[in-house]
Amino acid sequence: MLPDKLTSYPVAAALAQGFSDAITDGHDEHGELTLFIAPAAIADVCRSLKQEQEFNRISGITGVDWWPADPRFEVVYLLHSVPRNLRVRLKCRVAENEEIESVTSVWRGANWYERETFDMFGIRFRNHPDLRRIMMPTDWEGHPLRKDYPVHGHKYSYQNE
């Protein structure tokens, strides 16, 4: 449900008409719109934003680890409408072992952002065309940006590289 204070944003109001159940929360800080979206609806919401609201560019996807809270993670999508000069931030809360739908079918550029989020946080993207490590070695254990990851890291020998 879209909070009343956000109905003045045309993008938020348009989404609320088509996806009222998908919007779980939202806020406006410093003139920047953030909408919390139900994970099951993220691909449909993104497709609508691209096709109907001209958000033709995804400028980033990342994760936030709220450990020990449950759900543990937030997946953050940074969207940009170049023709309208608008930006919106979408967030989905996902549990540790929960998958979220990939948005690579909407923006091909989401591919590497999702791979990086998987690599660093361990968040899995369902239907991703090539979900494998992108920054860490393929045999690396763990996900370095998780809050329960050892501060000193794991011992790793680069001699064979």
Summary of the structure (lengths in Angstrom):
residues: 161
radius of gyration: 16.9
end to end distance: 51.0
largest distance: 58.1
contacts: 460
relative contact order: 0.13
helix: 24%
strand: 29%
